[in-house]
Structures are given as C-alpha cells and as structure tokens.
Amino acid sequence: MPKNLNIGLVGGGFMGRTHSNAYCKVFHFFDLEYKPVLKAVCALPEEAARAFADKWGFESVETDWRQLVTRPDIDLVDICVPNNLHRAVAIAAAEAGKMILCEKPLARTVPEGQEMVDAVEKAGVPNLVSYNYRRIPAVTLAKQIVDSGKLGRIFHYRANFLQDWTISSNLPQGGDSLWRLDVAVAGSGVTGDLLAHCIDTALWLNGPITDVNAMTETFIKERHHQLTGKVEPVGIDDACSFFCHFANGSLGLFESTRYARGHKALYTFEINGEHASIGWNLHDLHRLQYFDHADDSQVRGWRSIHVSDGDQPYMNHWWVPGLQIGYEHSFVHQVADFLEGIARGEPAGPTFREALRTQQVCDAVLASAKEKTWKEI
Ligand SMILES: NC(=O)c1ccc[n+]([C@@H]2O[C@H](COP(=O)([O-])OP(=O)(O)OC[C@H]3O[C@@H](n4cnc5c(N)ncnc54)[C@H](O)[C@@H]3O)[C@@H](O)[C@H]2O)c1
C-alpha cells in the first residue's frame, strides 16, 4: 500500500501550477511508494489562494507561509514563490523537519544559498532544486550519450536562453508578475532567471566550470516601480553573455537576454566532441540532434532523434512508442524522481548542495561583468 505524502505548496503562480499538475499526474504514471496528497496551498491574497485550491484540489489554504511550514500534517514543502523568499521558507521548513522541493534559482546569492544548504543538511531532510530541464527525455538522453563516452574528448559547450518580453520601456518593475525586474526580489536578471538553467544543465552534462569572463547590460535604466509608485533605477541584468573554461578542458559560451525580438523562450545547447556532437532546442524539446563521425561517410549527417520510444528516458511511463510528451512532463518526472529517491534513500539531484554550484557560477558571472575581469569559481 502506498503511503500518503502531504504536500504544502507555497506560491500559486506559474510554477505553483506546474508543480500541482505534476502531483496530480505522477501517481497515475509512475509506481511510487508515496502518493502525493494536495494538503495545503499558501498564496496571496486569500481569494487567490482559495481559487487556486478549488481549481487544483488542495484541501486547505494558508496566507502565511510560516503557518504552512510548521503544520504537523505537512510532509513536503514545495517552494514556488519569488526568489527573495526561498531562503526563509526553506530554512523554516528544514527546521520543521519537512522534505523540501525548491524552485530555482536556489537563492539570490551564494551566502543565502549556503545558509539553505547548511539548514537542510543539519536537519537531514530530503531536498531538491527544480532545474526541471534535466528531466526532459531528450536532455536526459543527452546525459546518457555524454556519459557513455560516445562524444570522446569535449571541445565546446554553448548555450543560449533568449526571450523578448521586457523590450518595452513602458513595462513597470516590481510587484505581482513583474518581480523578475526588481533586483531586490529576483537577485539578478537573466543570469539567475535564465542562465541558471543553462549552467545547471552544463554542469550536469559537462562537469565543473573553473573560471568565467562575462559582460552584462541593462538596456532600460529606469522603470516605474509598481509597489513604490516611483520611477526607480533598474538593478537587473537585461542581457548577459559569458565565456568560461570547464575542468575537462573544453570551452563554454553562454548567452541570455530578454531583448531578442521574436524569441519567447528559446533555450538551446550544443556540445561538440572529438567523435560526435549533440544539440537540443526547447522549441523542439522532444528531439535530440546527434552527429556521429563514425557513420558511413555517404550518409553521415545530423540525425534528428524523435525521443518517444520506450527504451528512451522516462518514455515507458507514457503512451505508446512514437507519441511525444512536452514541457509539463519534466515536472512530473522531477516529482517522480524525488519521491523514488526518498523511498530508496538515494536523493535525486540537483540537491541544494549541487544547486549551490550553479549559484557560485552565477555570482562569479555577475562579479566578472561588474569588475571586467576573469573570476575563478
Ligand atoms: N523551473 C522553471 O523553469 C521555472 C520557471 C518559472 C519560474 N521559476 C521559479 O519559480 C519561482 C516562482 O516563479 P513563478 O513564475 O511561479 O512566479 P509567479 O509570480 O507566477 O508566482 C508567484 C506566487 O508566489 C505568491 N507569493 C508571493 N509572495 C508570497 C508570500 N509572501 N506568501 C505566499 N505566497 C506568496 C504569489 O501570490 C504567486 O502566487 C521563482 O523562484 C522562479 O525563479 C522556475
């Protein structure tokens, strides 16, 4: 008999929805020892929390996350609030002995993230950070191919994450839905929001980054602030590009911006090795591009692998071979891996400690851009 696992969700926005959807679906598609129960959601204002609870089937609502994390009927605290709240909620949840799933980035800065790592490790509670792109089957397949050694020596890793939603100078900063433009809440701009994903995937696929050299730009220097009502300086990086060395000797090139007109959420990466290369693109997320130099020369070329067969990562849990899945499923896989890891006593990654490495790269990137110099990690 599966054991009920009571979920306390903090935050009822975009990620609150993706995580709730994952808890609703996961038990239908994976055989798990733990069955998620949507026990309580905390969001603001109270009417929004109630509407969210009604839509997704949460049994109760809270408006103070401190109440939620100490409730004895909550087993797992899921943190889907803006970045400035991650540290306080996670530390309180750890002290209350709860399992924790925290949205990315782990924190706004390395010192904040370090406190979170210390808290979960002192409490000995299972913990995971939601770098969900690792769990898109084509990306997981990329990891399997890299780990198999098929690429040989790696020369290059490059990644982009491009959007275009902040180009208008009339867009305000701060408050609901625009907290990403408020540096006090977000911690940084595209570096923590978008490049953090690219960095997590890169560290996972290609190993540690040793040093970085970055440039950032804030194209629109002042914006109306929704909370203060005043025109305030913009403190976030609107765009960030950096290059780096990996410990395996390869070179990395990363770019992110919210000023790439025409791109809504284009995350791409490519790895070039001695024998083979792989590439992936969020707009075509069920495909992995693969080039193998060992192929017969007359038919050698980039293959577009449709990752939808039962022997490819996660796909045996879904429909029948040939039918693809999408973005939302990465969150279902994340919950499945987290719960399976808890049952087996082997934590799924990235743990808070692993996600702190991404934070270290982000902080070094921002420091490098500010000081116009190389920064070691
Ligand atoms: N893994 C991913 O790909 C991904 C994608 C988007 C966002 N995120 C991360 O998820 C987190 C949330 O982002 P989002 O896009 O869901 O934001 P959002 O603005 O859509 O939702 C934030 C929610 O937090 C609630 N909230 C704010 N302050 C609160 C408080 N004091 N108490 C209770 N609830 C509070 C709001 O009411 C809202 O429901 C961020 O850390 C973000 O970086 C991750």
The ligand as a Tripos MOL2 file, in Angstrom:
@<TRIPOS>MOLECULE
LIG
   44    48     1     0     0
SMALL
NO_CHARGES

@<TRIPOS>ATOM
      1 N1         11.8630   25.7730  -13.2060 N.am      1 LIG1
      2 C1         11.4950   26.7220  -14.0610 C.2       1 LIG1
      3 O1         11.6420   26.5940  -15.2690 O.2       1 LIG1
      4 C2         10.8870   27.9930  -13.5380 C.ar      1 LIG1
      5 C3         10.0300   28.7400  -14.3670 C.ar      1 LIG1
      6 C4          9.4380   29.8910  -13.8220 C.ar      1 LIG1
      7 C5          9.7210   30.2750  -12.5200 C.ar      1 LIG1
      8 N2         10.5880   29.5300  -11.7680 N.ar      1 LIG1
      9 C6         10.8830   29.9290  -10.3710 C.3       1 LIG1
     10 O2          9.7190   29.6870   -9.5750 O.3       1 LIG1
     11 C7          9.5620   30.6870   -8.5800 C.3       1 LIG1
     12 C8          8.1800   31.3120   -8.7320 C.3       1 LIG1
     13 O3          8.0700   31.8660  -10.0460 O.3       1 LIG1
     14 P1          6.6420   31.9970  -10.7740 P.3       1 LIG1
     15 O4          6.9280   32.2170  -12.2130 O.co2     1 LIG1
     16 O5          5.7470   30.8740  -10.3820 O.co2     1 LIG1
     17 O6          6.1290   33.3500  -10.1190 O.3       1 LIG1
     18 P2          4.6430   33.9010  -10.1000 P.3       1 LIG1
     19 O7          4.7800   35.3760   -9.9460 O.co2     1 LIG1
     20 O8          3.8600   33.3580  -11.2370 O.co2     1 LIG1
     21 O9          4.0190   33.2760   -8.7700 O.3       1 LIG1
     22 C9          4.4980   33.6270   -7.5010 C.3       1 LIG1
     23 C10         3.4720   33.2080   -6.4630 C.3       1 LIG1
     24 O10         4.0200   33.4660   -5.1680 O.3       1 LIG1
     25 C11         2.9860   34.0080   -4.3600 C.3       1 LIG1
     26 N3          3.5830   34.7790   -3.2710 N.ar      1 LIG1
     27 C12         4.3690   35.8650   -3.3620 C.ar      1 LIG1
     28 N4          4.7220   36.2620   -2.1160 N.ar      1 LIG1
     29 C13         4.1350   35.3990   -1.2600 C.ar      1 LIG1
     30 C14         4.1200   35.2750    0.1500 C.ar      1 LIG1
     31 N5          4.7650   36.1390    0.9440 N.pl3     1 LIG1
     32 N6          3.4120   34.2710    0.6950 N.ar      1 LIG1
     33 C15         2.7580   33.3890   -0.0830 C.ar      1 LIG1
     34 N7          2.7310   33.4490   -1.4260 N.ar      1 LIG1
     35 C16         3.4190   34.4480   -1.9900 C.ar      1 LIG1
     36 C17         2.1610   34.8510   -5.2910 C.3       1 LIG1
     37 O11         0.8790   35.0510   -4.7380 O.3       1 LIG1
     38 C18         2.1550   33.9730   -6.5400 C.3       1 LIG1
     39 O12         1.1070   33.0420   -6.4300 O.3       1 LIG1
     40 C19        10.7210   31.6560   -8.7770 C.3       1 LIG1
     41 O13        11.7660   31.3350   -7.8880 O.3       1 LIG1
     42 C20        11.1680   31.4100  -10.2080 C.3       1 LIG1
     43 O14        12.5460   31.6850  -10.4270 O.3       1 LIG1
     44 C21        11.1490   28.4090  -12.2550 C.ar      1 LIG1
@<TRIPOS>BOND
     1     1     2 1
     2     2     3 2
     3     2     4 1
     4     4     5 ar
     5     4    44 ar
     6     5     6 ar
     7     6     7 ar
     8     7     8 ar
     9     8     9 1
    10     8    44 ar
    11     9    10 1
    12     9    42 1
    13    10    11 1
    14    11    12 1
    15    11    40 1
    16    12    13 1
    17    13    14 1
    18    14    15 2
    19    14    16 1
    20    14    17 1
    21    17    18 1
    22    18    19 2
    23    18    20 1
    24    18    21 1
    25    21    22 1
    26    22    23 1
    27    23    24 1
    28    23    38 1
    29    24    25 1
    30    25    26 1
    31    25    36 1
    32    26    27 ar
    33    26    35 ar
    34    27    28 ar
    35    28    29 ar
    36    29    30 ar
    37    29    35 ar
    38    30    31 1
    39    30    32 ar
    40    32    33 ar
    41    33    34 ar
    42    34    35 ar
    43    36    37 1
    44    36    38 1
    45    38    39 1
    46    40    41 1
    47    40    42 1
    48    42    43 1
@<TRIPOS>SUBSTRUCTURE
     1 LIG1         1 GROUP 0 **** ****
